[in-house]
């Protein structure tokens, strides 16, 4: 079992929304739409906002050796990945902005964690 905090129902709904509707954000940056995705935690799984700070990524953009040779995976090539697609937090903001532009209701926790809404 992977160590970390438990995922809340609201966080799971957010993850599903990202994977099903945004798809792999790296593929999207390349002009592709790919919903064969899983959740990548930007800053580990143990911090308080860990399950809000996530990206939807396909296998090839998530783990090296699981996709095409041309794909840059965030694990273990974080610097190369960010140089090609943008910083991970900026990619999260882009995902949330896409959801909002398409009339999805983004949870307040995700908005706050991404820096798009101040904590009251």
N, CA, C and O atoms as CSV, one atom per row, in Angstrom:
chain,resi,resn,atom,element,x,y,z
A,1,UNK,N,N,0.836,-1.189,0.000
A,1,UNK,CA,C,0.000,0.000,0.000
A,1,UNK,C,C,0.878,1.249,0.000
A,1,UNK,O,O,1.921,1.289,0.653
A,2,UNK,N,N,0.448,2.248,-0.728
A,2,UNK,CA,C,1.193,3.500,-0.806
A,2,UNK,C,C,0.890,4.353,0.413
A,2,UNK,O,O,-0.268,4.537,0.787
A,3,UNK,N,N,1.944,4.868,1.025
A,3,UNK,CA,C,1.760,5.715,2.199
A,3,UNK,C,C,1.197,7.065,1.793
A,3,UNK,O,O,1.453,7.555,0.693
A,4,UNK,N,N,0.427,7.660,2.696
A,4,UNK,CA,C,-0.116,8.984,2.448
A,4,UNK,C,C,-1.475,9.136,3.085
A,4,UNK,O,O,-1.990,8.223,3.731
A,5,UNK,N,N,-2.036,10.293,2.892
A,5,UNK,CA,C,-3.359,10.601,3.434
A,5,UNK,C,C,-4.432,9.904,2.620
A,5,UNK,O,O,-4.244,9.612,1.439
A,6,UNK,N,N,-5.558,9.640,3.264
A,6,UNK,CA,C,-6.698,9.052,2.558
A,6,UNK,C,C,-7.319,10.105,1.635
A,6,UNK,O,O,-7.338,11.294,1.956
A,7,UNK,N,N,-7.819,9.654,0.497
A,7,UNK,CA,C,-8.463,10.538,-0.475
A,7,UNK,C,C,-9.926,10.694,-0.074
A,7,UNK,O,O,-10.625,9.702,0.130
A,8,UNK,N,N,-10.389,11.936,0.038
A,8,UNK,CA,C,-11.793,12.180,0.382
A,8,UNK,C,C,-12.680,11.945,-0.839
A,8,UNK,O,O,-12.192,11.889,-1.968
A,9,UNK,N,N,-13.966,11.812,-0.610
A,9,UNK,CA,C,-14.918,11.625,-1.702
A,9,UNK,C,C,-14.855,12.819,-2.670
A,9,UNK,O,O,-14.910,12.640,-3.887
A,10,UNK,N,N,-14.740,14.031,-2.124
A,10,UNK,CA,C,-14.667,15.234,-2.963
A,10,UNK,C,C,-13.382,15.259,-3.800
A,10,UNK,O,O,-13.404,15.657,-4.965
A,11,UNK,N,N,-12.276,14.838,-3.208
A,11,UNK,CA,C,-11.015,14.771,-3.945
A,11,UNK,C,C,-11.086,13.715,-5.043
A,11,UNK,O,O,-10.591,13.941,-6.147
A,12,UNK,N,N,-11.691,12.574,-4.755
A,12,UNK,CA,C,-11.845,11.524,-5.758
A,12,UNK,C,C,-12.704,12.025,-6.919
A,12,UNK,O,O,-12.406,11.728,-8.076
A,13,UNK,N,N,-13.750,12.770,-6.630
A,13,UNK,CA,C,-14.598,13.347,-7.672
A,13,UNK,C,C,-13.782,14.310,-8.537
A,13,UNK,O,O,-13.933,14.328,-9.759
A,14,UNK,N,N,-12.922,15.107,-7.909
A,14,UNK,CA,C,-12.053,16.031,-8.630
A,14,UNK,C,C,-11.080,15.256,-9.527
A,14,UNK,O,O,-10.882,15.621,-10.686
A,15,UNK,N,N,-10.479,14.200,-9.000
A,15,UNK,CA,C,-9.557,13.369,-9.785
A,15,UNK,C,C,-10.269,12.787,-11.004
A,15,UNK,O,O,-9.741,12.817,-12.115
A,16,UNK,N,N,-11.465,12.261,-10.785
A,16,UNK,CA,C,-12.247,11.687,-11.887
A,16,UNK,C,C,-12.560,12.748,-12.939
A,16,UNK,O,O,-12.486,12.483,-14.139
A,17,UNK,N,N,-12.908,13.944,-12.485
A,17,UNK,CA,C,-13.214,15.050,-13.396
A,17,UNK,C,C,-11.994,15.386,-14.264
A,17,UNK,O,O,-12.116,15.577,-15.474
A,18,UNK,N,N,-10.831,15.454,-13.635
A,18,UNK,CA,C,-9.597,15.746,-14.373
A,18,UNK,C,C,-9.314,14.664,-15.410
A,18,UNK,O,O,-9.054,14.967,-16.574
A,19,UNK,N,N,-9.365,13.413,-14.987
A,19,UNK,CA,C,-9.016,12.305,-15.880
A,19,UNK,C,C,-10.017,12.141,-17.018
A,19,UNK,O,O,-9.619,11.924,-18.162
A,20,UNK,N,N,-11.301,12.242,-16.721
A,20,UNK,CA,C,-12.338,11.994,-17.722
A,20,UNK,C,C,-12.556,13.150,-18.681
A,20,UNK,O,O,-12.912,12.935,-19.839
A,21,UNK,N,N,-12.347,14.377,-18.213
A,21,UNK,CA,C,-12.698,15.527,-19.041
A,21,UNK,C,C,-11.496,16.319,-19.563
A,21,UNK,O,O,-11.511,16.775,-20.707
A,22,UNK,N,N,-10.474,16.485,-18.751
A,22,UNK,CA,C,-9.268,17.184,-19.215
A,22,UNK,C,C,-8.361,16.188,-19.932
A,22,UNK,O,O,-7.801,16.498,-20.984
A,23,UNK,N,N,-8.219,15.001,-19.365
A,23,UNK,CA,C,-7.301,14.013,-19.928
A,23,UNK,C,C,-5.862,14.381,-19.604
A,23,UNK,O,O,-5.604,15.316,-18.845
A,24,UNK,N,N,-4.940,13.650,-20.178
A,24,UNK,CA,C,-3.517,13.896,-19.911
A,24,UNK,C,C,-3.168,15.330,-20.318
A,24,UNK,O,O,-3.305,15.707,-21.482
A,25,UNK,N,N,-2.722,16.112,-19.353
A,25,UNK,CA,C,-2.422,17.517,-19.625
A,25,UNK,C,C,-1.198,17.653,-20.536
A,25,UNK,O,O,-1.118,18.607,-21.309
A,26,UNK,N,N,-0.252,16.727,-20.461
A,26,UNK,CA,C,0.912,16.784,-21.350
A,26,UNK,C,C,0.497,16.462,-22.781
A,26,UNK,O,O,0.924,17.141,-23.714
A,27,UNK,N,N,-0.332,15.433,-22.966
A,27,UNK,CA,C,-0.848,15.129,-24.307
A,27,UNK,C,C,-1.633,16.319,-24.848
A,27,UNK,O,O,-1.507,16.674,-26.020
A,28,UNK,N,N,-2.445,16.935,-23.987
A,28,UNK,CA,C,-3.256,18.095,-24.409
A,28,UNK,C,C,-2.348,19.218,-24.897
A,28,UNK,O,O,-2.671,19.893,-25.874
A,29,UNK,N,N,-1.207,19.428,-24.223
A,29,UNK,CA,C,-0.252,20.459,-24.642
A,29,UNK,C,C,0.333,20.133,-26.020
A,29,UNK,O,O,0.788,21.025,-26.735
A,30,UNK,N,N,0.315,18.843,-26.384
A,30,UNK,CA,C,0.813,18.413,-27.691
A,30,UNK,C,C,-0.307,18.366,-28.737
A,30,UNK,O,O,-0.091,17.935,-29.869
A,31,UNK,N,N,-1.502,18.813,-28.345
A,31,UNK,CA,C,-2.625,18.832,-29.274
A,31,UNK,C,C,-3.397,17.532,-29.351
A,31,UNK,O,O,-4.182,17.330,-30.277
A,32,UNK,N,N,-3.183,16.645,-28.387
A,32,UNK,CA,C,-3.866,15.357,-28.357
A,32,UNK,C,C,-4.867,15.323,-27.199
A,32,UNK,O,O,-4.738,16.081,-26.237
A,33,UNK,N,N,-5.849,14.451,-27.296
A,33,UNK,CA,C,-6.808,14.260,-26.214
A,33,UNK,C,C,-6.750,12.802,-25.808
A,33,UNK,O,O,-7.106,11.926,-26.596
A,34,UNK,N,N,-6.306,12.530,-24.591
A,34,UNK,CA,C,-6.073,11.181,-24.119
A,34,UNK,C,C,-6.623,11.040,-22.710
A,34,UNK,O,O,-6.095,11.636,-21.771
A,35,UNK,N,N,-7.693,10.244,-22.555
A,35,UNK,CA,C,-8.276,10.048,-21.229
A,35,UNK,C,C,-7.814,8.756,-20.563
A,35,UNK,O,O,-8.352,8.377,-19.523
A,36,UNK,N,N,-6.834,8.076,-21.140
A,36,UNK,CA,C,-6.241,6.906,-20.492
A,36,UNK,C,C,-5.223,7.441,-19.489
A,36,UNK,O,O,-4.017,7.407,-19.734
A,37,UNK,N,N,-5.718,7.929,-18.372
A,37,UNK,CA,C,-4.873,8.655,-17.433
A,37,UNK,C,C,-4.982,8.109,-16.016
A,37,UNK,O,O,-5.886,7.346,-15.678
A,38,UNK,N,N,-4.030,8.530,-15.211
A,38,UNK,CA,C,-4.073,8.308,-13.768
A,38,UNK,C,C,-3.640,9.616,-13.114
A,38,UNK,O,O,-3.205,10.550,-13.787
A,39,UNK,N,N,-3.766,9.663,-11.818
A,39,UNK,CA,C,-3.442,10.881,-11.078
A,39,UNK,C,C,-1.978,10.871,-10.635
A,39,UNK,O,O,-1.491,9.904,-10.050
A,40,UNK,N,N,-1.302,11.967,-10.930
A,40,UNK,CA,C,0.077,12.203,-10.485
A,40,UNK,C,C,0.024,13.257,-9.391
A,40,UNK,O,O,-0.548,14.329,-9.587
A,41,UNK,N,N,0.613,12.962,-8.247
A,41,UNK,CA,C,0.688,13.926,-7.145
A,41,UNK,C,C,1.904,14.817,-7.364
A,41,UNK,O,O,3.029,14.328,-7.467
A,42,UNK,N,N,1.679,16.105,-7.434
A,42,UNK,CA,C,2.729,17.076,-7.726
A,42,UNK,C,C,3.784,17.117,-6.627
A,42,UNK,O,O,4.977,17.231,-6.910
A,43,UNK,N,N,3.346,17.023,-5.379
A,43,UNK,CA,C,4.266,17.210,-4.256
A,43,UNK,C,C,4.092,16.117,-3.203
A,43,UNK,O,O,4.019,16.413,-2.010
A,44,UNK,N,N,4.026,14.879,-3.627
A,44,UNK,CA,C,3.883,13.766,-2.689
A,44,UNK,C,C,2.442,13.561,-2.231
A,44,UNK,O,O,1.530,14.261,-2.671
A,45,UNK,N,N,2.256,12.589,-1.341
A,45,UNK,CA,C,0.915,12.204,-0.904
A,45,UNK,C,C,0.640,12.474,0.568
A,45,UNK,O,O,-0.427,12.113,1.065
A,46,UNK,N,N,1.574,13.099,1.276
A,46,UNK,CA,C,1.409,13.208,2.727
A,46,UNK,C,C,1.086,14.615,3.228
A,46,UNK,O,O,0.631,14.765,4.362
A,47,UNK,N,N,1.306,15.630,2.427
A,47,UNK,CA,C,1.034,16.996,2.864
A,47,UNK,C,C,-0.472,17.249,2.891
A,47,UNK,O,O,-1.224,16.552,2.210
A,48,UNK,N,N,-0.926,18.240,3.672
A,48,UNK,CA,C,-2.359,18.477,3.806
A,48,UNK,C,C,-3.121,18.656,2.484
A,48,UNK,O,O,-4.253,18.186,2.375
A,49,UNK,N,N,-2.549,19.305,1.503
A,49,UNK,CA,C,-3.251,19.555,0.239
A,49,UNK,C,C,-2.835,18.579,-0.866
A,49,UNK,O,O,-3.121,18.811,-2.041
A,50,UNK,N,N,-2.160,17.488,-0.491
A,50,UNK,CA,C,-1.577,16.565,-1.470
A,50,UNK,C,C,-2.567,16.080,-2.527
A,50,UNK,O,O,-2.220,16.012,-3.707
A,51,UNK,N,N,-3.792,15.743,-2.124
A,51,UNK,CA,C,-4.748,15.179,-3.074
A,51,UNK,C,C,-5.481,16.236,-3.900
A,51,UNK,O,O,-6.287,15.900,-4.767
A,52,UNK,N,N,-5.204,17.501,-3.633
A,52,UNK,CA,C,-5.693,18.582,-4.504
A,52,UNK,C,C,-4.613,18.965,-5.511
A,52,UNK,O,O,-4.922,19.410,-6.616
A,53,UNK,N,N,-3.363,18.794,-5.135
A,53,UNK,CA,C,-2.231,19.174,-5.990
A,53,UNK,C,C,-1.860,17.993,-6.878
A,53,UNK,O,O,-0.872,17.300,-6.637
A,54,UNK,N,N,-2.670,17.779,-7.907
A,54,UNK,CA,C,-2.538,16.602,-8.768
A,54,UNK,C,C,-2.674,16.982,-10.238
A,54,UNK,O,O,-3.219,18.030,-10.583
A,55,UNK,N,N,-2.165,16.101,-11.087
A,55,UNK,CA,C,-2.317,16.264,-12.535
A,55,UNK,C,C,-2.814,14.957,-13.142
A,55,UNK,O,O,-2.446,13.876,-12.681
A,56,UNK,N,N,-3.646,15.053,-14.172
A,56,UNK,CA,C,-4.007,13.852,-14.914
A,56,UNK,C,C,-2.927,13.587,-15.964
A,56,UNK,O,O,-2.678,14.430,-16.827
A,57,UNK,N,N,-2.292,12.427,-15.891
A,57,UNK,CA,C,-1.230,12.085,-16.841
A,57,UNK,C,C,-1.447,10.667,-17.376
A,57,UNK,O,O,-1.892,9.777,-16.651
A,58,UNK,N,N,-1.126,10.478,-18.644
A,58,UNK,CA,C,-1.136,9.130,-19.223
A,58,UNK,C,C,0.109,8.404,-18.713
A,58,UNK,O,O,1.014,9.023,-18.153
A,59,UNK,N,N,0.142,7.099,-18.911
A,59,UNK,CA,C,1.275,6.303,-18.419
A,59,UNK,C,C,2.606,6.814,-18.959
A,59,UNK,O,O,3.573,6.929,-18.206
A,60,UNK,N,N,2.667,7.121,-20.246
A,60,UNK,CA,C,3.913,7.553,-20.860
A,60,UNK,C,C,4.448,8.878,-20.355
A,60,UNK,O,O,5.659,9.097,-20.341
A,61,UNK,N,N,3.555,9.762,-19.942
A,61,UNK,CA,C,3.987,11.039,-19.382
A,61,UNK,C,C,4.156,10.965,-17.855
A,61,UNK,O,O,4.663,11.898,-17.234
A,62,UNK,N,N,3.728,9.856,-17.270
A,62,UNK,CA,C,3.842,9.695,-15.820
A,62,UNK,C,C,5.116,8.935,-15.448
A,62,UNK,O,O,5.916,9.432,-14.655
A,63,UNK,N,N,5.315,7.743,-16.003
A,63,UNK,CA,C,6.464,6.904,-15.648
A,63,UNK,C,C,7.267,6.552,-16.889
A,63,UNK,O,O,6.704,6.092,-17.882
A,64,UNK,N,N,8.555,6.762,-16.843
A,64,UNK,CA,C,9.414,6.435,-17.975
A,64,UNK,C,C,9.318,4.955,-18.321
A,64,UNK,O,O,9.217,4.103,-17.437
A,65,UNK,N,N,9.349,4.665,-19.598
A,65,UNK,CA,C,9.332,3.292,-20.057
A,65,UNK,C,C,7.942,2.721,-20.264
A,65,UNK,O,O,7.810,1.550,-20.619
A,66,UNK,N,N,6.894,3.523,-20.050
A,66,UNK,CA,C,5.524,3.015,-20.184
A,66,UNK,C,C,4.811,3.586,-21.402
A,66,UNK,O,O,3.647,3.265,-21.639
A,67,UNK,N,N,5.482,4.418,-22.172
A,67,UNK,CA,C,4.862,5.016,-23.354
A,67,UNK,C,C,5.852,5.051,-24.502
A,67,UNK,O,O,6.877,4.370,-24.484
A,68,UNK,N,N,5.524,5.859,-25.501
A,68,UNK,CA,C,6.394,6.000,-26.659
A,68,UNK,C,C,7.752,6.580,-26.289
A,68,UNK,O,O,7.877,7.311,-25.307
A,69,UNK,N,N,8.760,6.251,-27.076
A,69,UNK,CA,C,10.125,6.737,-26.824
A,69,UNK,C,C,10.209,8.263,-26.846
A,69,UNK,O,O,11.095,8.841,-26.218
A,70,UNK,N,N,9.300,8.918,-27.561
A,70,UNK,CA,C,9.292,10.370,-27.669
A,70,UNK,C,C,8.707,11.054,-26.439
A,70,UNK,O,O,8.859,12.264,-26.275
A,71,UNK,N,N,8.045,10.296,-25.579
A,71,UNK,CA,C,7.368,10.897,-24.420
A,71,UNK,C,C,8.357,11.241,-23.313
A,71,UNK,O,O,9.281,10.478,-23.030
A,72,UNK,N,N,8.154,12.383,-22.699
A,72,UNK,CA,C,8.966,12.787,-21.551
A,72,UNK,C,C,8.121,12.540,-20.306
A,72,UNK,O,O,7.080,13.171,-20.123
A,73,UNK,N,N,8.561,11.638,-19.464
A,73,UNK,CA,C,7.829,11.285,-18.249
A,73,UNK,C,C,8.289,12.145,-17.075
A,73,UNK,O,O,9.475,12.439,-16.929
A,74,UNK,N,N,7.331,12.539,-16.247
A,74,UNK,CA,C,7.659,13.342,-15.071
A,74,UNK,C,C,8.533,12.539,-14.096
A,74,UNK,O,O,9.356,13.117,-13.386
A,75,UNK,N,N,8.358,11.219,-14.059
A,75,UNK,CA,C,9.227,10.339,-13.273
A,75,UNK,C,C,10.095,9.554,-14.241
A,75,UNK,O,O,9.543,8.729,-14.969
A,76,UNK,N,N,11.361,9.732,-14.308
A,76,UNK,CA,C,12.229,10.472,-13.400
A,76,UNK,C,C,12.727,11.808,-13.971
A,76,UNK,O,O,13.696,12.368,-13.459
A,77,UNK,N,N,12.080,12.324,-15.024
A,77,UNK,CA,C,12.610,13.487,-15.738
A,77,UNK,C,C,11.840,14.775,-15.445
A,77,UNK,O,O,11.415,15.463,-16.373
A,78,UNK,N,N,11.659,15.104,-14.176
A,78,UNK,CA,C,10.861,16.263,-13.789
A,78,UNK,C,C,11.318,17.550,-14.494
A,78,UNK,O,O,10.485,18.289,-15.019
A,79,UNK,N,N,12.606,17.820,-14.512
A,79,UNK,CA,C,13.107,19.061,-15.119
A,79,UNK,C,C,12.813,19.093,-16.621
A,79,UNK,O,O,12.363,20.113,-17.144
A,80,UNK,N,N,13.064,17.992,-17.304
A,80,UNK,CA,C,12.771,17.924,-18.746
A,80,UNK,C,C,11.276,18.038,-19.004
A,80,UNK,O,O,10.851,18.727,-19.932
A,81,UNK,N,N,10.479,17.364,-18.182
A,81,UNK,CA,C,9.020,17.420,-18.305
A,81,UNK,C,C,8.545,18.870,-18.175
A,81,UNK,O,O,7.770,19.351,-19.002
A,82,UNK,N,N,9.011,19.561,-17.135
A,82,UNK,CA,C,8.580,20.944,-16.903
A,82,UNK,C,C,9.104,21.886,-17.978
A,82,UNK,O,O,8.422,22.849,-18.329
A,83,UNK,N,N,10.294,21.635,-18.508
A,83,UNK,CA,C,10.825,22.471,-19.590
A,83,UNK,C,C,9.959,22.328,-20.844
A,83,UNK,O,O,9.773,23.295,-21.584
A,84,UNK,N,N,9.435,21.139,-21.081
A,84,UNK,CA,C,8.624,20.877,-22.269
A,84,UNK,C,C,7.175,21.319,-22.113
A,84,UNK,O,O,6.603,21.893,-23.040
A,85,UNK,N,N,6.568,21.057,-20.943
A,85,UNK,CA,C,5.125,21.263,-20.780
A,85,UNK,C,C,4.746,22.399,-19.839
A,85,UNK,O,O,3.609,22.868,-19.859
A,86,UNK,N,N,5.685,22.840,-19.021
A,86,UNK,CA,C,5.398,23.898,-18.048
A,86,UNK,C,C,5.498,23.352,-16.638
A,86,UNK,O,O,5.470,22.142,-16.416
A,87,UNK,N,N,5.615,24.268,-15.693
A,87,UNK,CA,C,5.714,23.868,-14.286
A,87,UNK,C,C,4.415,23.175,-13.875
A,87,UNK,O,O,3.332,23.518,-14.348
A,88,UNK,N,N,4.550,22.206,-12.996
A,88,UNK,CA,C,3.409,21.372,-12.639
A,88,UNK,C,C,2.253,22.151,-12.011
A,88,UNK,O,O,1.091,21.868,-12.301
A,89,UNK,N,N,2.552,23.110,-11.173
A,89,UNK,CA,C,1.454,23.898,-10.576
A,89,UNK,C,C,0.755,24.740,-11.638
A,89,UNK,O,O,-0.459,24.934,-11.569
A,90,UNK,N,N,1.499,25.240,-12.614
A,90,UNK,CA,C,0.878,25.985,-13.713
A,90,UNK,C,C,0.002,25.056,-14.553
A,90,UNK,O,O,-1.041,25.475,-15.054
A,91,UNK,N,N,0.415,23.817,-14.707
A,91,UNK,CA,C,-0.402,22.849,-15.436
A,91,UNK,C,C,-1.688,22.552,-14.676
A,91,UNK,O,O,-2.745,22.392,-15.287
A,92,UNK,N,N,-1.608,22.476,-13.350
A,92,UNK,CA,C,-2.814,22.280,-12.533
A,92,UNK,C,C,-3.769,23.454,-12.718
A,92,UNK,O,O,-4.972,23.257,-12.890
A,93,UNK,N,N,-3.243,24.660,-12.685
A,93,UNK,CA,C,-4.080,25.845,-12.909
A,93,UNK,C,C,-4.734,25.763,-14.286
A,93,UNK,O,O,-5.919,26.069,-14.420
A,94,UNK,N,N,-3.990,25.359,-15.304
A,94,UNK,CA,C,-4.552,25.224,-16.653
A,94,UNK,C,C,-5.671,24.193,-16.674
A,94,UNK,O,O,-6.692,24.404,-17.330
A,95,UNK,N,N,-5.496,23.084,-15.967
A,95,UNK,CA,C,-6.545,22.057,-15.885
A,95,UNK,C,C,-7.810,22.626,-15.247
A,95,UNK,O,O,-8.914,22.433,-15.757
A,96,UNK,N,N,-7.639,23.327,-14.132
A,96,UNK,CA,C,-8.792,23.900,-13.427
A,96,UNK,C,C,-9.464,24.954,-14.284
A,96,UNK,O,O,-10.692,24.992,-14.362
A,97,UNK,N,N,-8.681,25.813,-14.930
A,97,UNK,CA,C,-9.262,26.838,-15.801
A,97,UNK,C,C,-10.042,26.208,-16.952
A,97,UNK,O,O,-11.079,26.736,-17.353
A,98,UNK,N,N,-9.554,25.079,-17.491
A,98,UNK,CA,C,-10.275,24.376,-18.555
A,98,UNK,C,C,-11.619,23.887,-18.023
A,98,UNK,O,O,-12.652,24.054,-18.672
A,99,UNK,N,N,-11.596,23.275,-16.821
A,99,UNK,CA,C,-12.842,22.782,-16.230
A,99,UNK,C,C,-13.836,23.912,-16.018
A,99,UNK,O,O,-15.014,23.774,-16.346
A,100,UNK,N,N,-13.370,25.027,-15.472
A,100,UNK,CA,C,-14.250,26.174,-15.228
A,100,UNK,C,C,-14.811,26.726,-16.533
A,100,UNK,O,O,-15.988,27.080,-16.599
A,101,UNK,N,N,-13.991,26.802,-17.561
A,101,UNK,CA,C,-14.429,27.318,-18.863
A,101,UNK,C,C,-15.489,26.422,-19.503
A,101,UNK,O,O,-16.262,26.868,-20.351
A,102,UNK,N,N,-15.516,25.155,-19.090
A,102,UNK,CA,C,-16.495,24.212,-19.619
A,102,UNK,C,C,-17.605,23.914,-18.610
A,102,UNK,O,O,-18.256,22.871,-18.666
A,103,UNK,N,N,-17.801,24.861,-17.685
A,103,UNK,CA,C,-18.913,24.849,-16.728
A,103,UNK,C,C,-18.913,23.690,-15.735
A,103,UNK,O,O,-19.974,23.274,-15.270
A,104,UNK,N,N,-17.744,23.170,-15.408
A,104,UNK,CA,C,-17.650,22.169,-14.351
A,104,UNK,C,C,-17.526,22.890,-13.013
A,104,UNK,O,O,-16.953,23.976,-12.928
A,105,UNK,N,N,-18.066,22.276,-11.984
A,105,UNK,CA,C,-17.971,22.833,-10.638
A,105,UNK,C,C,-16.723,22.271,-9.968
A,105,UNK,O,O,-16.685,21.102,-9.584
A,106,UNK,N,N,-15.711,23.110,-9.832
A,106,UNK,CA,C,-14.433,22.698,-9.254
A,106,UNK,C,C,-14.502,22.894,-7.738
A,106,UNK,O,O,-14.873,23.972,-7.275
A,107,UNK,N,N,-14.153,21.874,-6.968
A,107,UNK,CA,C,-14.210,21.992,-5.509
A,107,UNK,C,C,-13.351,23.142,-4.985
A,107,UNK,O,O,-12.281,23.437,-5.518
A,108,UNK,N,N,-13.841,23.768,-3.948
A,108,UNK,CA,C,-13.142,24.904,-3.347
A,108,UNK,C,C,-11.743,24.522,-2.870
A,108,UNK,O,O,-10.818,25.330,-2.963
A,109,UNK,N,N,-11.577,23.305,-2.361
A,109,UNK,CA,C,-10.261,22.852,-1.899
A,109,UNK,C,C,-9.244,22.846,-3.025
A,109,UNK,O,O,-8.087,23.213,-2.820
A,110,UNK,N,N,-9.665,22.434,-4.214
A,110,UNK,CA,C,-8.768,22.430,-5.372
A,110,UNK,C,C,-8.422,23.853,-5.784
A,110,UNK,O,O,-7.277,24.152,-6.122
A,111,UNK,N,N,-9.420,24.724,-5.754
A,111,UNK,CA,C,-9.194,26.133,-6.118
A,111,UNK,C,C,-8.190,26.777,-5.160
A,111,UNK,O,O,-7.279,27.488,-5.587
A,112,UNK,N,N,-8.364,26.524,-3.872
A,112,UNK,CA,C,-7.458,27.089,-2.872
A,112,UNK,C,C,-6.049,26.533,-3.011
A,112,UNK,O,O,-5.078,27.289,-2.979
A,113,UNK,N,N,-5.929,25.232,-3.164
A,113,UNK,CA,C,-4.609,24.589,-3.263
A,113,UNK,C,C,-3.848,25.090,-4.493
A,113,UNK,O,O,-2.625,25.227,-4.465
A,114,UNK,N,N,-4.589,25.361,-5.572
A,114,UNK,CA,C,-3.958,25.845,-6.807
A,114,UNK,C,C,-3.669,27.346,-6.773
A,114,UNK,O,O,-3.058,27.890,-7.693
A,115,UNK,N,N,-4.110,28.006,-5.708
A,115,UNK,CA,C,-3.874,29.447,-5.574
A,115,UNK,C,C,-4.854,30.288,-6.353
A,115,UNK,O,O,-4.579,31.456,-6.628
A,116,UNK,N,N,-5.998,29.724,-6.719
A,116,UNK,CA,C,-6.997,30.461,-7.490
A,116,UNK,C,C,-8.084,31.076,-6.609
A,116,UNK,O,O,-8.950,31.806,-7.091
A,117,UNK,N,N,-8.028,30.774,-5.327
A,117,UNK,CA,C,-9.014,31.314,-4.391
A,117,UNK,C,C,-8.353,31.419,-3.030
A,117,UNK,O,O,-7.691,30.490,-2.568
A,118,UNK,N,N,-8.547,32.562,-2.403
A,118,UNK,CA,C,-7.947,32.761,-1.086
A,118,UNK,C,C,-8.723,32.005,-0.022
A,118,UNK,O,O,-9.941,31.850,-0.103
A,119,UNK,N,N,-7.987,31.539,0.976
A,119,UNK,CA,C,-8.623,30.871,2.102
A,119,UNK,C,C,-9.295,31.925,2.957
A,119,UNK,O,O,-8.680,32.935,3.299
A,120,UNK,N,N,-10.547,31.700,3.304
A,120,UNK,CA,C,-11.310,32.683,4.100
A,120,UNK,C,C,-10.835,32.738,5.515
A,120,UNK,O,O,-11.366,33.508,6.315
